[in-house]
């Protein structure tokens, strides 16, 4: 056996034995001081090979022994905190990675709350404030890549980035300020800068280093949504350090290149947002987009076409970055072609939101400002063909904002693509958006790149000296040549079109089946939109026709997606689906409740089902609904023309009778009493309620109420409570209440506060809906269980709203106190 390893092992074994069994403070102090010589912190240091053996093999063992001995009595063996300070020095001065892992391990394993937990948490805060996190990361920058090293790095990566979450879960309300995400991640950014400085110094000294671990830390922090906190620290400092310094620039390029693909999007989006301009972005990224397919996809596809949340400075930085280097400029040309193709696609015009269309239009204008004459001339024919096709599609649109985008982009793009030809002019009303887009069209030559600055573009805005407000719906375009003065029609008096409205074709369906056909098979988008707008009214007017196709209508509306930019699409779809459910409640409600647990539905669709069932039940239970529904209905085929005059003469007779009648009363109103009638929800409540309870505890492939889909579970609990309340005093109220209380009892300890609020609201609905006599006769055991649980929630639940709801439910139970006295108290 190696004599060095043997000697160190014997010394450590003896020290562990003394630390574990001795109660003599002096003996413990001398043992700890003897161990410190292996850390190189005393005058009599151990030989280097012994120090290396101790750090590699035995340091973690000593730290775990010290954690195990930590207690108030043990620290009080010596006065004035001598033992505590010596104890803490091992964590603050030894190998940083091992100390950090033992600290995290001890915090996660300590009982909560406890003396040991808080001591270790405060020591970890000292560890961070002393800059030891930089030592943890720096230690991974020089290690060779092996299986053991990769496992250690993965463990450290999880602990370093997830530290606020781990500490927050363990300390709860006792969490120290140093562990708050808004404080920790800026500190982590400072530590990354310190490590990068050490890497640069090592490279200057001729030593090899790796920034792979730093890249993983940066990527994981950005994936966790902490781009702003960490990059707000990194980017300003790196902006200064990379200015005129090639070594710092190469280190930054390598830092971003080594980011894992799964984190590349989050990092790049954060850098584009944090960088003050394309010059800085170019210094930080280099030619990353030409080396990494993932980075190229993010920068030239994801941020331009699939997302439209970037601000204008971000968009200008991104496209300016592509324009600043000759190797990246082909990507800018390709981006312009794809932008123009997307901008002019008739399908994209119909199916994408207007905000995204504006975003693509702005990106297109910025691209044009960065490209030179030679680059545009090489692709002129292709670009002009896409432009003309797009202009035609946009001017054919029925939406004025879409047409205006076509006019603005056509003016600017035609002037850049065909500068020697006559300018294309349109008339449109200027607003803030128009001025912003025209400002983007002013060419800006790149500061450090080879891009050519084209001639200034002066797009015609459509203003004339004495022009009145022009209707944005009527585009007027023309190519003005040298003979334009000969064809001038300035002497003609323009026709006043200021009061004109947008014309719509006579495509409004007249029957429910026409609406169904238009929503399922029509390629005429105007007819599709008119069918959606008219469907609710037709359903309410023709209940018999609706019942024939009610299930087909419910299926179509449930799966309906927005095909055009219809204002209030979700509201129209929901109201139509509610109208269908109200018209044929038994079949449609049962169908929707079954579909709630079916495969291949999104969470949004499942929550839509709950909303529709609640709204339909509310409509069915509304007093006087039958009378109003009859008034909305259309006259039947056998009705006589003279029937329309009946309400008129009847009103005259009633008015004469009212005037001739004398009433003798001391008080009270002579007004008409509120409309009354049977509760329609009474007969169909079971179809709404019971299918929703049947399968809540049975997960399917894409839907698990008792797992990750707790938001839907909370919505389900609230919906069941609403249905219970709407079934007040009905014959089915007792079995509904019993089933609902069993549902509540099964989930009473759920960890999500939103779910618990729904359960508490459901209990209150039972107490309000079921008559007291029925409660006492049919549900005595359930009431006792509910009362016990409510009392516990009112006193101990961490959520204030849950406690308030529990108190309200207990007050409702208190009203039954006299009748509950014969029952044994819980």
C-alpha positions in Angstrom: 0.0 0.0 0.0 1.1 3.5 -0.7 2.7 4.8 2.5 1.4 8.4 1.9 -2.2 7.2 1.5 -1.8 4.9 4.6 -0.5 7.6 6.8 -3.3 10.1 5.8 -5.9 7.4 6.2 -4.7 6.5 9.8 -4.6 10.2 10.8 -8.2 10.8 9.5 -9.5 7.7 11.2 -8.1 8.8 14.5 -9.5 12.3 14.1 -12.9 11.0 13.2 -12.9 8.8 16.3 -11.9 11.7 18.6 -14.5 14.1 17.0 -17.2 11.5 17.3 -16.6 10.5 21.0 -14.8 13.2 22.8 -16.5 15.9 24.9 -13.2 17.7 25.8 -13.2 21.0 24.0 -9.4 21.3 24.1 -8.9 17.9 22.6 -11.4 18.6 19.8 -9.6 22.0 19.0 -6.2 20.3 18.8 -7.6 17.6 16.5 -9.2 20.1 14.2 -6.1 22.2 14.0 -4.0 19.1 13.2 -6.4 18.4 10.3 -6.1 21.9 9.0 -2.4 21.3 8.1 -3.7 19.1 5.2 -5.5 22.2 3.9 -2.3 24.2 3.9 -3.7 26.7 6.3 -1.2 26.3 9.2 2.5 27.0 9.7 3.4 23.3 9.7 1.8 22.2 6.5 1.6 18.6 5.4 3.6 17.6 2.3 1.9 18.3 -1.0 1.2 14.7 -1.8 -0.5 14.2 1.6 -2.6 17.4 1.0 -3.7 16.0 -2.4 -4.6 12.6 -0.9 -6.6 14.2 1.9 -8.5 16.5 -0.4 -9.2 13.8 -2.9 -10.2 11.0 -0.6 -11.0 12.1 3.0 -12.2 15.7 3.0 -15.8 14.9 2.5 -15.7 12.3 5.3 -14.4 15.0 7.7 -17.1 17.4 6.7 -19.9 14.9 7.2 -18.4 14.1 10.6 -18.5 17.8 11.5 -22.1 18.2 10.3 -23.1 15.1 12.4 -21.6 16.7 15.6 -23.3 20.1 15.1 -25.5 20.9 18.1 -25.8 23.8 20.6 -24.1 21.7 23.4 -21.2 20.7 21.2 -20.5 24.3 20.0 -20.6 25.5 23.7 -17.7 23.2 24.6 -15.4 26.3 24.1 -16.3 29.9 24.9 -16.6 32.9 22.5 -17.6 30.8 19.5 -14.0 29.5 19.0 -15.2 26.0 18.1 -17.9 27.3 15.7 -15.4 29.5 13.8 -12.9 26.6 13.5 -15.7 24.3 12.4 -16.9 26.7 9.7 -13.3 27.2 8.4 -13.3 23.7 7.0 -16.3 24.6 4.7 -15.0 28.0 3.8 -11.3 27.2 3.1 -11.2 23.6 1.8 -12.0 22.2 -1.7 -15.0 24.3 -2.7 -16.9 21.7 -4.7 -16.8 19.1 -2.0 -17.8 21.7 0.7 -20.7 22.9 -1.4 -22.0 19.4 -2.1 -21.8 18.5 1.6 -23.6 21.8 2.6 -26.4 21.1 0.2 -26.6 17.4 1.3 -26.8 18.4 5.0 -29.5 21.0 4.3 -31.6 18.6 2.3 -31.2 15.9 5.0 -31.8 18.1 8.1 -35.1 18.1 9.9 -37.2 21.1 9.3 -37.2 23.3 11.3 -34.1 22.7 13.4 -31.0 24.2 14.8 -28.8 22.3 12.4 -30.8 23.3 9.3 -30.6 27.1 10.1 -26.8 26.8 11.0 -26.1 25.1 7.7 -28.2 27.6 5.8 -26.4 30.5 7.3 -23.0 28.9 6.6 -24.1 28.4 3.0 -24.9 32.1 2.8 -21.4 32.9 4.1 -20.0 30.4 1.5 -21.7 32.4 -1.2 -20.7 35.9 0.1 -17.1 34.8 0.4 -17.0 34.1 -3.4 -16.7 30.3 -3.0 -19.2 29.7 -5.8 -16.5 31.0 -8.2 -14.1 28.4 -6.8 -16.7 25.7 -7.3 -17.1 26.6 -11.0 -13.4 27.3 -11.6 -12.5 23.8 -10.3 -14.5 22.3 -13.2 -12.8 24.4 -15.9 -9.6 22.5 -15.7 -10.8 18.9 -15.2 -10.5 16.2 -17.8 -13.7 14.9 -19.3 -14.2 11.4 -17.8 -17.2 9.4 -16.5 -16.6 10.4 -12.9 -16.0 14.0 -13.9 -19.2 14.2 -16.0 -21.2 12.7 -13.1 -19.7 15.3 -10.6 -20.5 18.1 -13.1 -24.1 17.0 -13.5 -24.6 16.9 -9.8 -22.9 20.3 -9.3 -24.9 21.8 -12.2 -28.2 20.7 -10.6 -27.3 22.1 -7.2 -25.8 25.4 -8.4 -28.7 26.4 -10.6 -31.4 24.9 -8.5 -30.1 26.3 -5.2 -33.0 28.9 -4.7 -35.6 26.2 -5.3 -33.9 23.6 -2.9 -33.4 26.2 -0.2 -36.9 27.6 -0.6 -38.5 24.2 -0.2 -36.5 23.4 2.9 -36.6 26.7 4.7 -40.1 27.9 3.6 -40.8 31.2 5.3 -37.4 31.2 7.0 -35.6 31.5 3.7 -32.6 33.9 3.8 -32.5 36.9 1.5 -29.3 35.5 -0.2 -31.3 32.6 -1.5 -34.0 34.6 -3.2 -33.8 34.2 -7.0 -33.6 37.9 -7.6 -30.5 38.1 -5.3 -28.9 34.7 -6.1 -28.7 34.8 -9.9 -27.1 38.2 -10.1 -24.5 36.9 -7.6 -24.1 33.8 -9.8 -23.5 36.1 -12.8 -20.8 37.9 -10.9 -19.2 34.6 -10.0 -19.3 33.5 -13.7 -17.4 36.7 -14.6 -14.7 36.0 -12.0 -14.3 32.5 -13.4 -14.1 33.9 -17.0 -11.4 36.3 -15.8 -9.5 33.4 -14.4 -9.8 31.4 -17.6 -8.5 34.4 -19.6 -5.5 34.7 -17.2 -4.8 31.0 -17.6 -4.9 31.2 -21.4 -2.5 34.1 -21.3 -0.2 32.0 -19.2 -0.3 29.1 -21.7 -2.6 26.8 -19.7 -5.5 24.9 -21.2 -9.0 25.6 -19.9 -12.6 24.7 -20.6 -15.7 26.8 -20.3 -18.1 23.9 -20.9 -19.3 23.9 -17.3 -19.9 27.6 -17.3 -21.9 27.2 -20.6 -24.1 24.6 -18.9 -24.7 26.8 -15.9 -25.6 29.7 -18.1 -27.9 27.5 -20.3 -29.7 25.9 -17.3 -30.2 29.2 -15.6 -31.8 30.7 -18.8 -34.0 27.6 -19.3 -35.3 28.1 -15.7 -36.4 31.6 -16.8 -33.6 33.6 -15.2 -32.2 35.2 -18.3 -32.8 38.7 -17.1 -31.2 38.3 -13.7 -28.0 36.7 -14.9 -27.5 38.3 -18.3 -28.2 41.8 -16.9 -24.9 41.3 -14.9 -23.0 39.4 -17.6 -23.7 41.4 -20.8 -22.7 45.0 -19.6 -19.4 43.7 -18.3 -18.7 41.5 -21.3 -19.6 44.5 -23.6 -16.7 46.4 -22.0 -14.2 43.5 -21.8 -14.7 42.3 -25.4 -14.2 45.8 -26.9 -10.9 45.6 -28.7 -9.8 42.4 -26.9 -9.7 39.4 -29.2 -9.0 36.9 -26.4 -12.1 37.9 -24.5 -14.1 37.8 -27.7 -12.9 34.2 -28.4 -13.8 33.2 -24.8 -17.3 34.6 -25.1 -17.8 32.8 -28.5 -16.7 29.6 -26.9 -19.0 30.2 -23.9 -22.0 30.4 -26.2 -21.0 27.6 -28.5 -20.8 25.1 -25.7 -24.3 25.8 -24.5 -26.4 22.6 -24.9 -28.9 22.6 -27.8 -31.8 22.3 -25.4 -30.8 25.6 -23.8 -29.6 27.5 -26.9 -33.0 29.2 -27.6 -33.3 30.6 -24.1 -29.7 31.9 -24.0 -29.8 33.5 -27.5 -33.2 35.1 -26.8 -31.8 36.5 -23.6 -28.6 37.8 -25.2 -30.6 39.5 -28.1 -32.7 41.2 -25.5 -29.9 42.2 -23.2 -27.4 43.4 -25.9 -27.5 47.1 -26.5 -27.0 46.8 -30.3 -25.9 44.5 -33.1 -22.2 45.5 -32.7 -22.2 44.1 -29.1 -24.2 41.0 -30.2 -21.6 40.4 -32.9 -18.7 40.6 -30.4 -20.5 38.2 -28.0 -21.7 35.6 -30.5 -19.2 35.8 -33.4 -20.2 33.6 -36.3 -22.2 31.2 -34.1 -25.0 31.0 -36.6 -22.7 29.5 -39.2 -21.3 26.8 -36.8 -24.4 25.7 -34.9 -27.5 24.5 -36.7 -29.6 25.0 -33.6 -28.4 28.6 -33.2 -29.1 29.2 -36.9 -32.6 27.9 -36.6 -33.3 30.0 -33.5 -31.9 33.3 -35.0 -33.3 32.9 -38.5 -36.5 31.0 -38.0 -37.8 30.8 -34.4 -37.4 34.5 -33.5 -38.6 35.7 -36.9 -41.4 33.4 -37.8 -42.5 31.2 -34.9 -42.5 33.9 -32.3 -43.4 37.5 -32.4 -42.7 38.8 -28.9 -39.4 40.5 -29.7 -39.4 44.2 -29.3 -38.2 46.4 -32.1 -34.7 47.0 -30.6 -34.3 43.2 -30.3 -35.4 42.7 -33.9 -33.0 45.4 -35.1 -30.1 43.8 -33.0 -30.8 40.4 -34.4 -31.0 41.4 -38.1 -28.1 43.8 -37.7 -26.0 41.0 -36.3 -26.7 38.9 -39.4 -25.6 41.9 -41.5 -22.3 42.6 -39.8 -20.2 39.9 -41.2 -19.7 38.6 -44.8 -20.2 35.0 -43.6 -23.5 35.8 -42.0 -25.0 38.0 -44.8 -26.2 35.1 -46.9 -28.4 34.1 -44.0 -29.8 37.7 -44.0 -30.6 37.4 -47.8 -32.3 34.1 -47.2 -34.2 35.5 -44.2 -35.5 38.3 -46.5 -36.7 35.8 -49.1 -38.6 33.8 -46.5 -40.0 36.9 -44.8 -41.3 38.2 -48.1 -42.8 34.8 -49.0 -44.5 34.5 -45.6 -45.7 38.1 -45.7 -47.4 37.5 -49.1 -48.8 34.1 -48.4 -52.6 34.2 -48.7 -52.8 31.3 -46.2 -50.7 33.2 -43.7 -52.7 36.4 -44.2 -55.9 34.5 -43.3 -54.6 32.3 -40.4 -52.0 34.4 -38.5 -52.9 37.1 -36.0 -52.6 40.7 -37.1 -49.9 41.4 -34.5 -47.7 38.7 -36.0 -48.3 40.1 -39.5 -47.1 43.5 -38.3 -44.0 41.8 -36.7 -43.1 40.1 -40.0 -43.6 43.3 -41.9 -41.3 45.2 -39.6 -38.6 42.5 -39.9 -38.9 42.7 -43.7 -38.4 46.4 -43.7 -35.4 46.1 -41.4 -33.8 43.5 -43.7 -34.2 45.8 -46.7 -32.3 48.6 -44.9 -29.3 46.3 -44.2 -28.9 44.8 -47.7 -26.9 46.6 -50.4 -27.7 47.2 -54.0 -25.6 44.3 -55.3 -27.2 41.8 -53.0 -30.7 43.0 -53.8 -30.0 43.0 -57.6 -28.9 39.4 -57.5 -32.3 38.3 -56.2 -34.4 41.0 -57.7 -36.7 39.0 -59.9 -37.5 36.4 -57.2 -38.1 39.2 -54.6 -40.3 41.3 -56.9 -42.4 38.2 -57.8 -43.0 37.5 -54.1 -43.7 41.2 -53.5 -46.3 41.5 -56.2 -48.1 38.3 -55.2 -48.2 39.5 -51.6 -49.5 42.9 -52.4 -52.3 41.4 -54.4 -53.3 39.1 -51.6 -53.2 41.9 -49.1 -55.2 44.4 -51.1 -57.8 41.7 -51.6 -58.3 41.3 -47.9 -61.5 42.5 -46.2 -59.5 43.9 -43.2 -58.3 47.5 -43.5 -55.2 46.9 -41.3 -54.1 44.1 -43.5 -54.5 46.2 -46.6 -52.6 49.1 -45.1 -49.6 46.7 -44.3 -49.6 45.8 -47.9 -49.5 49.4 -49.0 -46.7 50.4 -46.7 -44.4 47.4 -47.4 -45.1 47.7 -51.2 -44.1 51.3 -51.2 -40.8 50.7 -49.3 -39.9 47.4 -50.9 -40.5 48.5 -54.5 -38.4 51.6 -54.0 -35.5 49.4 -52.7 -35.9 46.6 -55.2 -36.5 48.8 -58.3 -35.0 52.2 -57.5 -34.6 53.2 -61.1 -38.3 52.6 -61.9 -41.4 54.8 -61.1 -42.3 54.8 -57.4 -45.4 52.9 -56.2 -47.8 55.2 -54.3 -50.8 54.5 -52.2 -53.2 56.6 -50.2 -53.8 55.5 -46.6 -54.4 57.1 -43.3 -51.3 57.7 -41.2 -51.2 56.7 -37.6 -48.5 55.9 -35.0 -47.9 52.4 -36.4 -47.5 53.7 -39.9 -44.9 56.3 -38.8 -43.0 53.6 -36.9 -42.8 51.4 -39.9 -41.7 54.2 -42.2 -39.0 55.1 -39.8 -37.7 51.5 -39.9 -37.3 51.9 -43.7 -34.5 54.4 -43.3 -31.2 52.6 -44.2 -28.6 52.4 -41.5 -25.2 51.3 -42.6 -23.6 48.7 -40.4 -20.8 50.1 -38.2 -18.2 47.3 -38.4 -19.5 45.2 -41.2 -19.0 45.1 -45.0 -22.6 45.9 -45.9 -23.3 48.4 -48.6 -25.4 51.3 -47.8 -28.0 51.8 -50.5 -29.4 55.1 -51.5 -31.8 56.7 -49.1 -35.4 55.5 -49.5 -38.1 58.1 -49.5 -41.4 56.2 -49.4 -44.4 58.1 -50.4 -46.7 58.4 -47.4 -49.8 59.3 -49.4 -50.2 62.9 -48.0 -51.2 65.7 -50.2 -51.4 69.5 -49.3 -55.1 69.8 -48.8 -56.0 66.1 -48.3 -58.9 65.2 -46.1 -59.0 62.0 -44.2 -58.8 59.1 -46.7 -60.7 55.9 -46.2 -58.1 53.2 -45.5 -60.3 50.6 -47.2 -59.9 52.0 -50.7 -56.4 51.7 -52.0 -55.4 53.8 -55.0 -52.1 52.7 -56.6 -50.3 53.7 -59.8 -46.9 53.7 -61.4 -46.1 57.3 -62.1 -44.0 57.8 -65.2 -42.7 60.9 -67.0 -46.2 61.3 -68.7 -48.1 61.4 -65.4 -48.8 65.1 -65.8 -50.7 64.5 -69.1 -53.0 62.0 -67.4 -53.5 64.1 -64.3 -57.1 64.2 -63.0 -56.6 66.9 -60.4 -59.5 68.8 -61.9 -61.9 66.0 -61.1 -63.9 66.5 -57.9 -63.4 63.4 -55.7 -66.5 61.6 -54.6 -67.2 61.8 -50.9 -66.7 58.2 -49.5 -66.1 59.2 -45.8 -69.4 57.7 -44.7 -69.1 54.4 -46.6 -68.8 51.2 -44.6 -67.1 47.9 -45.4 -69.3 45.9 -47.7 -70.1 42.3 -46.8 -71.5 39.7 -49.2 -74.9 38.2 -48.5 -73.3 35.1 -47.0 -75.1 35.0 -43.7 -76.7 31.5 -43.3 -80.4 31.3 -42.7 -80.6 27.8 -41.2 -78.7 25.8 -38.5 -77.7 23.1 -41.0 -76.2 25.8 -43.3 -74.0 27.0 -40.4 -72.9 23.4 -39.7 -71.9 23.0 -43.3 -70.1 26.3 -43.5 -68.1 25.6 -40.3 -67.0 22.1 -41.5 -66.5 22.2 -45.2 -66.5 25.8 -46.5 -63.3 27.3 -47.9 -65.0 30.7 -48.1 -63.7 32.4 -45.0 -66.2 35.2 -45.1 -69.0 32.6 -45.1 -67.2 30.7 -42.3 -67.1 33.9 -40.2 -70.7 34.8 -40.9 -71.8 31.3 -39.9 -70.0 31.6 -36.6 -71.6 35.0 -35.9 -75.1 33.8 -36.8 -75.1 30.4 -35.1 -76.2 31.4 -31.6 -79.2 33.3 -32.9 -80.3 30.5 -35.2 -79.9 27.9 -32.5 -82.2 29.9 -30.2 -84.7 30.6 -32.9 -84.9 27.0 -34.2 -84.7 24.6 -31.2 -86.3 21.7 -33.1 -83.9 21.9 -36.0 -81.0 22.3 -33.5 -81.9 19.1 -31.7 -81.6 17.1 -34.9 -77.9 18.0 -35.3 -77.0 19.0 -31.7 -74.3 16.5 -31.1 -72.7 17.2 -34.5 -72.7 21.0 -33.7 -71.2 20.4 -30.2 -68.4 18.3 -31.7 -67.6 20.9 -34.4 -67.7 23.8 -32.0 -65.5 22.0 -29.5 -62.8 21.4 -32.1 -63.3 24.7 -34.0 -60.1 26.7 -34.5 -59.7 30.3 -35.5 -59.2 30.4 -39.3 -59.3 34.2 -39.7 -58.7 37.1 -37.5 -62.3 37.1 -36.1 -62.8 39.6 -33.3 -64.1 37.9 -30.2 -63.7 34.4 -31.7 -63.5 32.5 -28.4 -66.6 34.4 -27.1 -68.6 33.6 -30.2 -67.7 29.9 -30.1 -68.5 29.6 -26.4 -71.9 31.3 -26.7 -72.8 29.1 -29.6 -71.8 26.0 -27.7 -73.8 27.2 -24.6 -76.8 27.8 -26.8 -76.6 24.2 -28.3 -76.3 22.8 -24.8 -79.3 24.7 -23.5 -81.4 23.7 -26.4 -80.7 19.9 -26.1 -79.3 19.7 -22.5 -79.5 16.0 -21.8 -77.7 14.7 -24.8 -75.1 17.5 -25.3 -74.3 17.8 -21.6 -73.7 14.1 -21.3 -71.6 14.1 -24.5 -69.4 17.0 -23.2 -69.0 15.4 -19.8 -67.8 12.2 -21.5 -65.4 14.1 -23.8 -63.9 15.8 -20.8 -62.0 12.5 -20.0 -61.5 11.5 -23.6 -58.1 11.2 -25.3 -56.6 13.8 -27.7 -58.0 16.9 -26.1 -55.9 19.8 -24.9 -56.2 21.3 -21.4 -57.7 24.4 -22.9 -60.5 22.3 -24.5 -61.2 20.5 -21.3 -61.5 23.8 -19.4 -63.8 25.1 -22.2 -66.1 22.1 -21.6 -66.3 22.9 -17.9 -67.1 26.6 -18.7 -69.8 25.6 -21.1 -71.5 23.2 -18.7 -71.5 25.8 -16.0 -72.9 28.6 -18.2 -75.5 26.3 -19.7 -76.7 25.1 -16.3 -76.9 28.7 -15.1 -79.0 29.6 -18.1 -81.3 26.6 -17.6 -81.9 27.4 -13.9 -82.7 31.1 -14.6 -86.3 32.0 -13.6 -88.6 33.0 -16.4 -86.3 31.6 -19.1 -89.1 29.7 -20.9 -91.1 32.9 -21.6 -88.1 34.7 -23.0 -87.1 31.7 -25.1 -90.5 31.6 -26.6 -90.4 35.2 -27.5 -87.1 34.7 -29.3 -88.5 31.7 -31.2 -89.6 32.1 -34.8 -93.3 31.6 -35.8 -94.2 28.0 -36.8 -95.2 27.0 -40.3 -98.9 27.0 -39.4 -99.1 30.4 -37.8 -101.5 33.0 -39.3 -100.5 36.4 -40.5 -103.0 38.1 -38.2 -101.3 36.5 -35.2 -98.8 39.4 -35.2 -101.6 41.8 -34.2 -102.6 39.8 -31.0 -100.1 41.4 -28.7 -101.2 44.9 -29.7 -105.0 44.6 -28.9 -104.2 42.5 -25.9 -102.0 45.3 -24.5 -104.8 47.8 -25.2 -107.3 45.7 -23.3 -105.0 45.1 -20.3 -104.3 48.9 -20.1 -108.0 49.7 -20.0 -108.6 47.1 -17.3 -105.8 48.5 -15.3 -107.1 52.0 -15.5 -110.7 51.0 -14.5 -109.6 48.8 -11.6 -109.5 50.2 -8.1 -107.2 48.5 -5.6 -107.4 48.7 -1.8 -104.2 47.9 0.0 -102.2 49.5 2.8 -98.8 48.7 1.4 -97.1 46.9 -1.4 -96.2 47.6 -5.0 -98.7 47.5 -7.8 -95.9 46.5 -10.2 -95.8 43.2 -12.0 -94.4 40.4 -10.0 -91.1 38.8 -11.1 -91.5 36.0 -13.6 -91.7 32.6 -12.1 -91.5 29.1 -13.6 -90.1 25.6 -13.1 -86.3 25.1 -12.8 -85.4 23.5 -16.2 -82.1 22.4 -14.7 -84.0 20.1 -12.3 -84.7 17.4 -15.0 -81.2 17.3 -16.5 -78.9 18.1 -13.6 -77.7 14.5 -13.4 -76.5 14.6 -17.1 -74.3 17.6 -16.2 -73.0 16.4 -12.9 -72.5 12.7 -12.5 -70.4 11.9 -15.7 -67.9 14.6 -14.5 -67.3 12.6 -11.3 -67.0 9.1 -12.8 -63.4 9.1 -13.9 -61.5 11.8 -12.1 -59.2 9.3 -10.5 -58.3 7.4 -13.7 -55.4 9.0 -15.6 -55.1 8.6 -19.4 -52.1 9.1 -21.6 -52.4 12.8 -21.9 -54.5 13.8 -18.9 -53.9 13.1 -15.2 -56.1 15.1 -12.8 -54.4 13.7 -9.8 -50.9 14.4 -11.3 -49.7 17.4 -13.2 -53.1 18.7 -14.4 -54.0 20.2 -11.0 -55.2 23.4 -12.6 -58.0 21.5 -14.4 -58.7 19.6 -11.2 -59.3 22.9 -9.4 -61.5 24.1 -12.2 -63.5 20.8 -12.0 -64.1 21.3 -8.3 -65.4 24.8 -8.8 -67.6 23.7 -11.7 -69.1 20.8 -9.6 -69.8 23.3 -6.8 -71.5 25.6 -9.2 -73.7 22.8 -10.7 -74.6 21.7 -7.1 -75.7 25.3 -6.2 -77.8 25.6 -9.4 -79.6 22.4 -8.4 -81.0 23.9 -5.2 -84.1 22.3 -3.8 -84.3 19.7 -6.6 -85.1 16.0 -6.2 -81.6 15.1 -7.4 -79.9 17.4 -4.9 -79.4 14.7 -2.2 -77.5 12.2 -4.4 -75.5 15.0 -6.0 -74.6 16.3 -2.5 -73.6 12.9 -1.3 -71.4 12.2 -4.4 -69.8 15.7 -4.1 -69.0 15.3 -0.4 -67.3 11.9 -1.2 -65.3 13.7 -4.0 -64.3 16.4 -1.5 -63.4 13.8 1.2 -61.1 11.9 -1.3 -59.1 15.1 -2.2 -59.3 17.0 1.1 -55.5 16.9 1.7 -54.6 18.0 -1.8 -51.4 20.2 -1.9 -52.6 22.8 -4.3 -54.4 25.8 -2.7 -56.6 26.4 -5.8 -57.9 22.8 -5.7 -58.6 23.2 -1.9 -60.5 26.4 -2.6 -62.7 24.6 -5.1 -63.4 21.8 -2.6 -64.3 24.2 0.1 -66.7 26.1 -2.3 -68.2 22.7 -3.2 -69.0 22.0 0.5 -70.7 25.4 0.9 -72.7 24.7 -2.3 -74.0 21.4 -0.7 -75.0 23.2 2.5 -76.8 25.9 0.5 -78.5 23.6 -2.0 -79.8 20.6 0.0 -82.7 21.4 2.5 -81.7 21.0 6.1 -84.1 18.1 6.7 -82.7 16.1 3.9 -79.1 16.8 5.0 -79.9 15.5 8.5 -81.8 12.5 7.3 -79.6 11.4 4.4 -76.1 12.7 5.0 -75.4 12.8 8.8 -72.0 10.9 8.5 -70.8 13.1 5.7 -71.7 16.2 7.6 -69.6 15.1 10.6 -66.6 14.3 8.4 -67.0 17.7 6.6 -67.3 19.6 9.9 -64.1 17.9 11.2 -62.2 18.7 8.1 -63.4 22.3 7.9 -62.4 23.0 11.5 -58.9 21.7 10.7 -58.6 23.8 7.5 -59.9 27.0 9.3 -57.1 26.7 11.9 -54.1 25.2 10.1 -54.3 25.8 6.3 -51.4 27.9 4.9 -53.6 29.6 2.4 -55.6 32.6 3.7 -58.4 32.2 1.1 -58.8 28.5 2.1 -59.1 29.5 5.8 -61.8 32.1 5.0 -63.8 29.7 2.9 -63.6 27.1 5.6 -64.9 29.6 8.2 -67.8 30.5 5.9 -68.7 26.9 5.5 -68.5 26.4 9.3 -70.9 29.3 9.8 -73.4 27.6 7.4 -73.0 24.4 9.5 -73.6 26.4 12.7 -77.1 27.2 11.5 -77.8 23.5 11.8 -76.4 23.4 15.4 -79.7 22.7 17.1 -80.4 19.7 14.9 -76.8 18.5 15.1 -76.8 18.4 18.9 -78.1 14.8 19.1 -75.2 13.7 16.9 -71.9 12.9 18.6 -69.3 15.6 18.1 -66.2 14.8 16.2 
